[in-house]
């Protein structure tokens, strides 16, 4: 068992290391923080520990159940009062057996003695998530979602009785605050195997309880470009996105150095979140033409508008909301470029204009679109189309790396000051449009000098 330094914790028969800290120690993982429960005064203990490690105390939680968090550069220590009159009482009220263990800190000799009244060690060995009781899940419904998050992080199975209890109580999840739900989701999405647990969440109804907007996708048949209904397609696309992010060579071996073109790893959870919601507008957008074919015009815009309410419900930050909105609203753009390319209608400005619009999110959008295509199905026509898109994606990656980025690192040919000084313009919305046209021309190699940029500006103003 992994050892941690507990010398800064005053020895007491009423002080215990608990929960996830104990679980991590048993499986030889480095605990991210230290959780302590005391049967004594938690404020007094917090003051002593803070003095020992020169930490800062932050008070969390509700009056009467205050948690004292001690923060230093090296670690975080949480100190909570026992939920009951004994450590066994406290452990019996926790979520899962693997989190219901404690280490007594009564003396140095027995400092690693594990208190395990619910056979958590056995469940750790069996790699099983098992609830203490259905009532414990209901008392704090965020635990319903936490089962999948912990399962995904540890690659554990969820036992059948626990799954049935989650299914029975799934409607209670929204008794939890939106930010708590978001926090658990993002931890789940950050793992490389979340697709399996998302599927299990669907089986128990928890997924569509958190995201009721996904339910209509289950009866939303699609056109000949899709093998599956919109819901199955969404889960397939999610799975392929996860594979692209964590094992890209397995899907795109033909693209040289594909790993260097992946989005920032910090974006992975939000990108998975976005693909989960990218088609929620399809049922509302679906139309049928005279030949009985389905169309989904502007579904990306409807999906993005619907996602705004979900983002607010889950208390996403402004930055997270902007990211989600941008991905969903623009996820069709690469396919539009690809279609124009296959029809020999792709203008010289189209790809540079796309790069300029997406800028630092170019990689995110392209990887999202690739996963979206992979998720359409496995029929020969669909696979042929996907292979052709991957070839086009390779072309775009080369252009992005060898043309766009080098130009992006150089100053623009003209600035707003030039528009004021050379053309007597005043700052207005026209400013950004003119500068955008000039940049598009520069990135398309239509102009290369300041003089050519001035000529282009004059032409734009003459047409205005």
C-alpha positions, -999 to 999 in steps of 0.1 A, spaced: 0 0 0 12 35 -9 23 55 21 17 92 27 32 116 53 8 120 82 33 136 106 16 170 103 -17 155 117 -20 154 155 -24 119 167 -59 111 181 -82 82 185 -109 105 171 -91 114 139 -93 94 107 -82 95 71 -112 86 50 -128 81 16 -111 84 -17 -77 90 0 -78 55 16 -90 40 -17 -61 55 -36 -36 44 -10 -48 8 -13 -45 7 -51 -11 24 -49 -23 56 -65 -10 90 -53 -39 108 -35 -47 141 -50 -57 154 -16 -62 141 20 -97 137 35 -99 137 73 -129 131 95 -128 139 132 -151 131 161 -136 162 179 -137 199 170 -129 201 132 -120 238 135 -95 232 162 -79 204 142 -78 225 111 -61 253 129 -34 229 142 -28 213 108 -27 247 90 -1 259 115 20 227 109 20 230 71 16 267 68 -16 264 49 -46 287 43 -80 276 57 -111 279 35 -145 272 50 -169 252 27 -204 238 31 -235 246 52 -235 257 88 -233 227 111 -216 206 84 -187 230 76 -157 215 59 -123 231 65 -101 230 35 -64 237 41 -45 247 9 -8 248 3 12 247 -29 19 210 -24 -14 196 -12 -50 201 -1 -64 187 32 -101 186 39 -113 182 75 -149 174 82 -169 165 113 -180 129 115 -215 122 102 -227 103 133 -213 94 167 -186 70 155 -164 65 124 -185 35 116 -216 57 116 -199 81 92 -187 53 68 -222 38 67 -236 70 52 -211 72 24 -217 65 -13 -198 34 -23 -180 6 -5 -146 16 -20 -151 51 -5 -163 38 29 -130 30 45 -109 48 71 -74 48 85 -72 54 123 -46 79 134 -45 70 170 -8 61 172 22 57 149 22 19 152 -14 15 140 -15 45 117 -21 23 86 -48 1 102 -78 1 78 -113 2 91 -134 -15 64 -170 -23 76 -185 -27 41 -158 -48 24 -144 -20 3 -111 -38 0 -128 -68 -16 -146 -46 -41 -114 -28 -49 -98 -62 -57 -128 -72 -78 -128 -37 -95 -165 -32 -86 -185 0 -78 -211 -11 -52 -234 12 -32 -237 12 5 -275 15 2 -301 29 -22 -310 55 5 -275 68 5 -277 75 -32 -310 92 -28 -298 114 1 -272 130 -23 -283 123 -59 -250 135 -73 -238 101 -63 -258 85 -91 -235 102 -116 -204 98 -95 -207 60 -98 -200 63 -136 -173 90 -131 -154 68 -106 -160 37 -127 -145 55 -157 -115 68 -138 -107 34 -123 -120 12 -152 -143 -6 -127 -177 -22 -133 -209 -11 -116 -227 -40 -99 -262 -49 -110 -279 -39 -78 -263 -5 -78 -273 -1 -115 -309 -9 -106 -309 16 -78 -295 43 -101 -322 35 -126 -349 38 -99 -336 71 -86 -324 87 -118 -351 113 -118 -336 128 -86 -304 139 -102 -316 175 -107 -319 179 -69 -282 184 -73 -268 218 -82 -260 223 -119 -223 230 -112 -220 198 -92 -234 178 -122 -211 197 -146 -181 189 -124 -188 152 -123 -195 152 -161 -162 169 -169 -143 145 -148 -160 116 -166 -154 132 -200 -117 136 -192 -111 99 -191 -101 79 -222 -129 53 -217 -160 74 -209 -179 62 -239 -186 29 -222 -200 46 -191 -221 71 -212 -238 40 -227 -244 26 -192 -259 59 -181 -283 57 -211 -293 22 -200 -303 34 -166 -320 66 -179 -296 89 -162 -281 103 -194 -315 115 -208 -325 127 -173 -295 150 -173 -299 158 -210 -337 154 -218 -329 171 -252 -312 138 -263 -345 117 -260 -361 129 -292 -330 118 -311 -340 82 -304 -369 84 -328 -352 106 -353 -345 86 -385 -319 101 -408 -311 103 -445 -290 79 -467 -258 94 -455 -265 79 -421 -268 43 -411 -282 50 -376 -309 72 -360 -297 105 -346 -292 91 -311 -271 61 -320 -251 83 -343 -244 107 -315 -231 79 -293 -211 65 -321 -196 99 -329 -188 104 -293 -170 70 -292 -150 78 -323 -141 113 -309 -127 96 -278 -107 72 -299 -93 100 -321 -83 120 -290 -67 92 -271 -57 67 -298 -55 87 -331 -31 64 -350 -57 36 -348 -81 56 -370 -59 80 -390 -26 61 -397 -25 78 -431 -21 112 -416 15 118 -407 21 131 -372 -17 132 -365 -9 134 -327 6 169 -333 -27 181 -347 -49 171 -318 -66 199 -298 -52 210 -264 -58 181 -240 -75 206 -216 -102 209 -243 -110 171 -244 -139 172 -219 -156 202 -235 -151 187 -270 -168 155 -259 -195 175 -243 -201 194 -275 -203 163 -297 -229 148 -273 -251 179 -280 -241 186 -316 -272 172 -332 -299 179 -306 -316 203 -330 -321 176 -357 -357 166 -347 -368 202 -348 -350 208 -381 -361 176 -399 -381 181 -431 -392 155 -458 -391 164 -495 -415 152 -522 -393 121 -527 -395 111 -491 -359 121 -482 -351 137 -449 -333 170 -446 -319 188 -416 -312 223 -428 -297 247 -402 -298 220 -375 -264 231 -363 -278 265 -354 -308 251 -338 -286 227 -318 -263 255 -307 -294 276 -296 -307 246 -276 -273 240 -260 -274 276 -246 -301 266 -221 -283 233 -212 -251 253 -206 -269 277 -183 -286 248 -165 -252 232 -158 -236 266 -148 -209 265 -175 -184 294 -174 -186 320 -201 -155 306 -217 -170 271 -217 -203 283 -231 -184 302 -259 -164 270 -268 -195 248 -269 -215 273 -290 -186 277 -315 -181 240 -319 -217 231 -324 -226 261 -345 -197 255 -369 -194 217 -370 -209 215 -405 -183 240 -420 -156 214 -427 -182 192 -445 -193 221 -466 -157 227 -476 -153 190 -484 -184 190 -505 -172 220 -525 -138 203 -529 -153 171 -543 -174 192 -568 -144 213 -578 -161 244 -565 -138 252 -536 -125 288 -540 -90 297 -532 -102 318 -502 -125 292 -487 -100 273 -466 -80 303 -454 -113 320 -445 -122 289 -424 -88 289 -407 -91 326 -399 -126 322 -385 -117 292 -364 -82 303 -355 -70 285 -324 -101 262 -325 -93 249 -360 -80 216 -347 -110 211 -324 -135 216 -352 -117 194 -377 -113 165 -352 -149 169 -342 -161 167 -378 -139 136 -384 -155 119 -355 -190 130 -367 -183 113 -401 -169 81 -386 -201 79 -365 -224 79 -396 -220 42 -402 -201 13 -417 -218 8 -451 -194 9 -480 -207 42 -494 -204 59 -460 -170 44 -454 -159 55 -489 -170 91 -481 -153 90 -448 -120 79 -464 -123 107 -489 -128 132 -461 -98 120 -442 -77 126 -474 -92 161 -476 -84 166 -439 -48 156 -445 -47 183 -472 -61 209 -448 -37 199 -421 -8 204 -444 -21 238 -455 -27 248 -419 8 238 -407 28 249 -437 9 279 -450 -15 293 -424 5 292 -393 37 307 -408 16 336 -421 -2 339 -388 31 345 -370 39 375 -392 23 410 -388 -7 419 -410 -1 440 -441 -22 469 -428 -39 479 -396 -68 501 -385 -43 530 -382 -36 527 -420 -73 529 -427 -75 561 -407 -43 577 -420 -44 566 -456 -81 566 -463 -95 590 -438 -119 564 -424 -133 565 -389 -136 534 -367 -168 515 -376 -181 480 -383 -167 485 -418 -132 485 -403 -132 448 -393 -148 438 -427 -121 455 -447 -93 441 -425 -108 407 -428 -109 409 -466 -73 419 -467 -63 391 -444 -82 366 -465 -64 378 -496 -30 376 -478 -36 341 -466 -48 331 -501 -16 345 -516 -36 369 -537 -16 398 -522 18 399 -505 27 436 -501 13 467 -484 8 484 -517 -13 455 -529 -33 457 -497 -40 494 -502 -52 487 -538 -75 461 -525 -89 485 -498 -96 511 -525 -115 485 -546 -136 475 -515 -144 512 -507 -153 518 -544 -178 489 -542 -192 500 -508 
